[in-house]
Amino acid sequence: MAKRKKMTADEKADQKVKYYQSLEDKYQKRWKNSEQKGMDTYKKMQATNDKKEKAKLNTRWKKITKTVGADNNARKRYKKLRENAESERDALHKQQGDLAAIADKIAQHNAQFSIDPSSSSNEGHAAIYPSDGSQNPIFISPSDNESEDTTSNVTSYPVDEGAPRADYVRVASKTVSVGGIITGRNRAEANEKFAKLQSWHNHHKTLTYQGDINYKHLAINDLQNTYSDLRDNLKVSIGFTFIYWAQVTTSTGKNAKKKTSKSSKRVAGSRNKKYTAITVKKGQTLLGIAKRYNTSVKWLQKVNHIKNPNKIDAGQHMYVGKKTNKKARGKIRVK
């Protein structure tokens, strides 16, 4: 049997670990060599009685000491990066294991459904679960409807002859609608499953829907529970919206390198928005700035590359929100 090829994510995770491991080994070796040179130089300096030679060796020893410190700091830095990369790789492997376990559970469930679809314990063939595999799936029987809808914005203006039509059409949204029954051995169990759906909705979990329709990266935008004469089961309807991934980058000058992506002309939404930049005043906090400009601390951190939200400096320039006048500095580019 042929060996299964590694997934791209696995290969990238392994490469990242190997890269930082090689740098850690490199600076480990340099640190040891520098430390040995420093010890040898110090011994020679202590052994000689020649003042000129002693002064020369002392100068060399101080220089080597700085090198030792720099190599050791680099070794520690790459060791930490390697450990972080290993943690990311372990988390990825755990997620893959969790998703594999969910896939097995769904396969076993569907196998039982195909054997006895009328079983009183049958929960339906469609599964909903977090895309990171962190929680077990909820099964639903889509007895009312199971549909997907994709809408696009198409220009109503004339376009240049011969121009690619794809440049004038953008996908506006993708939605999935499911209506059916959530079953339980009793009403309490069915209510517990619905409560989990509510929790995923309230916490904006990225979900996977796997039925006749299959989608990842969905978020619940509508969740309804219709109370009926069903004794143990619940009649529900769920609306999902597909989430498009985006990357936020910043640019502050006209000569900044333009970044593009496949989605730049295919998905609806403004790609170039100008934002106001402020100068942080003494005593201001990131939370206070977020409240004042009606944004979030996480958004300010990401756009302004702030690692520690509790530490901002007076005089620091910061992007805070949409441009309101002509004095705005630079722009934020979303690709």
Long-range contacts (C-beta under 8 A, 24 or more apart in sequence): 7-96, 9-92, 10-89, 10-92, 10-93, 10-96, 13-85, 13-88, 13-89, 13-92, 14-89, 16-85, 16-88, 16-89, 17-82, 17-85, 17-86, 17-89, 19-85, 20-78, 20-81, 20-82, 20-85, 21-82, 23-74, 23-78, 23-81, 23-82, 24-75, 24-78, 24-79, 24-82, 27-71, 27-72, 27-74, 27-75, 27-78, 28-75, 30-71, 30-74, 30-75, 31-68, 31-71, 31-72, 31-74, 31-75, 34-64, 34-67, 34-68, 34-71, 35-68, 37-64, 38-64, 38-65, 38-68, 95-132, 95-133, 96-133, 97-133, 98-132, 98-133, 98-134, 99-132, 99-133, 101-133, 102-127, 102-129, 102-133, 102-136, 102-137, 105-136, 105-137, 106-137, 106-210, 109-139, 121-185, 122-183, 123-182, 123-183, 124-180, 124-181, 124-182, 124-183, 125-211, 126-178, 126-180, 126-209, 126-210, 126-211, 126-212, 127-208, 127-209, 127-210, 127-211, 128-197, 128-207, 128-208, 128-209, 128-210, 128-238, 129-207, 129-208, 129-210, 130-200, 130-205, 130-206, 130-207, 130-208, 131-206, 131-207, 131-208, 131-216, 131-217, 131-218, 132-206, 135-196, 137-210, 138-182, 138-193, 138-196, 138-197, 139-182, 139-183, 140-178, 140-180, 140-181, 140-182, 140-211, 140-236, 140-238, 141-180, 141-181, 141-182, 141-183, 142-178, 142-179, 142-180, 142-211, 142-212, 143-179, 143-180, 143-181, 144-179, 144-180, 144-235, 144-237, 145-177, 145-178, 145-179, 145-180, 146-177, 146-178, 146-179, 146-180, 146-211, 146-212, 146-213, 147-176, 147-177, 147-213, 148-174, 148-175, 148-176, 148-177, 148-213, 148-215, 149-174, 149-175, 149-176, 149-177, 150-174, 150-175, 152-268, 153-268, 166-265, 166-266, 167-265, 169-266, 170-265, 170-266, 170-267, 170-268, 170-269, 171-266, 171-267, 171-268, 172-268, 173-241, 173-242, 173-268, 174-215, 174-241, 174-242, 175-221, 175-239, 175-240, 175-241, 175-242, 176-209, 176-213, 176-215, 176-218, 176-239, 176-240, 176-242, 177-237, 177-238, 177-239, 177-240, 178-209, 178-211, 178-237, 178-238, 178-240, 179-235, 179-236, 179-237, 179-238, 180-235, 180-236, 181-230, 181-233, 181-234, 181-235, 181-236, 182-233, 182-234, 182-236, 183-232, 183-233, 184-232, 184-233, 184-234, 185-232, 186-232, 187-231, 187-232, 187-233, 187-234, 189-232, 190-232, 190-233, 190-234, 191-234, 193-234, 194-225, 194-234, 194-236, 197-223, 197-236, 197-238, 198-223, 206-243, 207-240, 209-240, 215-240, 215-242, 217-242, 217-243, 217-245, 218-242, 218-243, 219-243, 246-334, 246-335, 247-334, 247-335, 248-302, 248-303, 248-332, 248-333, 248-334, 249-332, 249-333, 249-334, 249-335, 250-303, 250-304, 250-305, 250-319, 250-330, 250-332, 250-333, 251-330, 251-331, 251-332, 251-333, 252-329, 252-330, 253-330, 259-333, 259-335, 260-335, 261-335, 263-335, 264-335, 269-334, 270-334, 271-333, 271-334, 271-335, 272-331, 272-333, 273-322, 273-323, 273-331, 273-332, 273-334, 274-322, 274-323, 274-328, 274-330, 274-331, 274-332, 275-303, 275-319, 275-320, 275-321, 275-322, 275-323, 275-328, 275-330, 275-331, 275-332, 276-319, 276-320, 276-321, 276-322, 276-323, 276-324, 276-325, 276-328, 276-329, 277-317, 277-318, 277-319, 277-320, 277-328, 277-329, 277-330, 278-317, 278-318, 278-320, 279-315, 279-316, 279-317, 279-318, 280-312, 280-313, 280-314, 280-315, 280-316, 280-317, 280-318, 281-314, 282-314, 283-314, 284-312, 284-314, 285-310, 285-312, 286-310, 286-312, 289-318, 289-320, 292-320, 293-320, 293-321, 294-321, 295-320, 295-321, 303-332
